[in-house]
Amino acid sequence: MLKEFQKFISRGNVIDLATAVIIGTAFTAIVNSLVNDIIMPLIGILLNGLDFTALALTVGEASLTYGNFIQAIINFLLIAFVVFLLVRSISKVQANFSKEKEAAAPPEPTTEEKLLTEIRDLLKTK
């Protein structure tokens, strides 16, 4: 069982997944900081300091803090937008890189060229 576990843990998929989780956690901290420390204060200035987290409704002894929910929705939308912009930027850089790489590589021969090459090579061997 120990050898089986060792084989499982040393497979590339598990290591790749662990690496992705660690990097994702660090990336989450960066995006949260961007949203909470930079974007939200600017939105607060534009909305004259309106703080959604202070919004609440009291029903009997229960306090419904719907402002926290509104704030969570706004944070989610901002974080999703920031991640979208980052992924789009990375995709553009990768596309430009692959275009440069394709331009440097010789073009793939056509089917006709491949067949003619095979015929030539067969004639040479006879």
CYANA upper distance limits for C-alpha pairs under 8 A (distance plus 0.5 A):
  1 MET  CA      5 PHE  CA      6.67
  2 LEU  CA      6 GLN  CA      6.63
  3 LYS  CA      7 LYS  CA      6.59
  4 GLU  CA      8 PHE  CA      6.67
  5 PHE  CA      9 ILE  CA      6.56
  6 GLN  CA     10 SER  CA      6.53
  7 LYS  CA     11 ARG  CA      6.88
  8 PHE  CA     14 VAL  CA      8.06
  9 ILE  CA     14 VAL  CA      6.52
  9 ILE  CA     15 ILE  CA      7.73
 10 SER  CA     14 VAL  CA      7.60
 10 SER  CA     15 ILE  CA      7.45
 11 ARG  CA     15 ILE  CA      7.28
 12 GLY  CA     16 ASP  CA      6.41
 13 ASN  CA     17 LEU  CA      6.53
 14 VAL  CA     18 ALA  CA      6.64
 15 ILE  CA     19 THR  CA      6.62
 16 ASP  CA     20 ALA  CA      6.63
 17 LEU  CA     21 VAL  CA      6.71
 18 ALA  CA     22 ILE  CA      6.79
 19 THR  CA     23 ILE  CA      6.65
 20 ALA  CA     24 GLY  CA      6.27
 21 VAL  CA     25 THR  CA      6.58
 22 ILE  CA     26 ALA  CA      6.93
 23 ILE  CA     27 PHE  CA      6.52
 24 GLY  CA     28 THR  CA      6.49
 25 THR  CA     29 ALA  CA      7.04
 26 ALA  CA     30 ILE  CA      7.12
 27 PHE  CA     31 VAL  CA      6.77
 28 THR  CA     32 ASN  CA      6.46
 29 ALA  CA     33 SER  CA      6.57
 30 ILE  CA     34 LEU  CA      6.73
 31 VAL  CA     35 VAL  CA      6.71
 31 VAL  CA     79 ILE  CA      6.99
 31 VAL  CA     82 VAL  CA      7.78
 31 VAL  CA     83 VAL  CA      8.17
 32 ASN  CA     36 ASN  CA      6.36
 32 ASN  CA     37 ASP  CA      8.50
 32 ASN  CA     79 ILE  CA      7.54
 33 SER  CA     37 ASP  CA      5.81
 33 SER  CA     38 ILE  CA      7.83
 34 LEU  CA     38 ILE  CA      5.79
 34 LEU  CA     39 ILE  CA      6.91
 35 VAL  CA     39 ILE  CA      5.34
 35 VAL  CA     40 MET  CA      6.34
 35 VAL  CA     75 ASN  CA      7.49
 35 VAL  CA     78 LEU  CA      7.14
 35 VAL  CA     79 ILE  CA      7.04
 36 ASN  CA     40 MET  CA      5.84
 36 ASN  CA     41 PRO  CA      7.76
 36 ASN  CA     75 ASN  CA      8.35
 37 ASP  CA     41 PRO  CA      7.02
 38 ILE  CA     42 LEU  CA      7.06
 39 ILE  CA     43 ILE  CA      6.80
 40 MET  CA     44 GLY  CA      6.51
 41 PRO  CA     45 ILE  CA      6.78
 42 LEU  CA     46 LEU  CA      6.88
 43 ILE  CA     47 LEU  CA      6.65
 44 GLY  CA     48 ASN  CA      6.61
 44 GLY  CA     49 GLY  CA      5.10
 44 GLY  CA     50 LEU  CA      6.42
 44 GLY  CA     51 ASP  CA      7.66
 45 ILE  CA     49 GLY  CA      5.93
 51 ASP  CA     55 LEU  CA      8.22
 52 PHE  CA     67 GLY  CA      5.06
 52 PHE  CA     68 ASN  CA      7.04
 52 PHE  CA     70 ILE  CA      7.10
 52 PHE  CA     71 GLN  CA      6.35
 53 THR  CA     65 THR  CA      7.83
 53 THR  CA     66 TYR  CA      8.22
 53 THR  CA     67 GLY  CA      4.87
 53 THR  CA     68 ASN  CA      5.11
 53 THR  CA     69 PHE  CA      8.48
 53 THR  CA     70 ILE  CA      8.27
 53 THR  CA     71 GLN  CA      6.88
 54 ALA  CA     65 THR  CA      8.15
 54 ALA  CA     67 GLY  CA      6.54
 54 ALA  CA     68 ASN  CA      8.19
 55 LEU  CA     65 THR  CA      6.67
 55 LEU  CA     66 TYR  CA      6.78
 55 LEU  CA     67 GLY  CA      4.90
 55 LEU  CA     68 ASN  CA      8.06
 56 ALA  CA     63 SER  CA      7.10
 56 ALA  CA     64 LEU  CA      5.92
 56 ALA  CA     65 THR  CA      4.68
 56 ALA  CA     66 TYR  CA      6.14
 56 ALA  CA     67 GLY  CA      6.61
 57 LEU  CA     63 SER  CA      6.26
 57 LEU  CA     64 LEU  CA      5.47
 57 LEU  CA     65 THR  CA      6.87
 57 LEU  CA     66 TYR  CA      7.89
 58 THR  CA     62 ALA  CA      6.27
 58 THR  CA     63 SER  CA      4.91
 58 THR  CA     64 LEU  CA      6.49
 59 VAL  CA     63 SER  CA      6.76
 59 VAL  CA     64 LEU  CA      7.94
 65 THR  CA     69 PHE  CA      7.73
 66 TYR  CA     70 ILE  CA      6.81
 67 GLY  CA     71 GLN  CA      6.57
 68 ASN  CA     72 ALA  CA      6.57
 69 PHE  CA     73 ILE  CA      6.78
 70 ILE  CA     74 ILE  CA      6.77
 71 GLN  CA     75 ASN  CA      6.57
 72 ALA  CA     76 PHE  CA      6.55
 73 ILE  CA     77 LEU  CA      6.69
 74 ILE  CA     78 LEU  CA      6.62
 75 ASN  CA     79 ILE  CA      6.46
 76 PHE  CA     80 ALA  CA      6.45
 77 LEU  CA     81 PHE  CA      6.57
 78 LEU  CA     82 VAL  CA      6.66
 79 ILE  CA     83 VAL  CA      6.61
 80 ALA  CA     84 PHE  CA      6.52
 81 PHE  CA     85 LEU  CA      6.71
 82 VAL  CA     86 LEU  CA      6.73
 83 VAL  CA     87 VAL  CA      6.53
 84 PHE  CA     88 ARG  CA      6.49
 85 LEU  CA     89 SER  CA      6.59
 86 LEU  CA     90 ILE  CA      6.63
 87 VAL  CA     91 SER  CA      6.51
 88 ARG  CA     92 LYS  CA      6.73
 89 SER  CA     93 VAL  CA      6.82
 90 ILE  CA     94 GLN  CA      6.64
 91 SER  CA     95 ALA  CA      6.50
 92 LYS  CA     96 ASN  CA      6.63
 93 VAL  CA     97 PHE  CA      6.63
 94 GLN  CA     98 SER  CA      6.60
 95 ALA  CA     99 LYS  CA      6.61
 96 ASN  CA    100 GLU  CA      6.77
 97 PHE  CA    101 LYS  CA      6.71
 98 SER  CA    102 GLU  CA      6.51
 99 LYS  CA    103 ALA  CA      6.56
100 GLU  CA    104 ALA  CA      6.82
101 LYS  CA    105 ALA  CA      6.91
102 GLU  CA    106 PRO  CA      8.35
109 PRO  CA    113 GLU  CA      6.34
109 PRO  CA    114 LYS  CA      6.90
110 THR  CA    114 LYS  CA      6.80
111 THR  CA    115 LEU  CA      6.73
112 GLU  CA    116 LEU  CA      6.68
113 GLU  CA    117 THR  CA      6.58
114 LYS  CA    118 GLU  CA      6.76
115 LEU  CA    119 ILE  CA      6.73
116 LEU  CA    120 ARG  CA      6.60
117 THR  CA    121 ASP  CA      6.62
118 GLU  CA    122 LEU  CA      6.63
119 ILE  CA    123 LEU  CA      6.69
120 ARG  CA    124 LYS  CA      6.75
121 ASP  CA    125 THR  CA      7.01
122 LEU  CA    126 LYS  CA      7.29
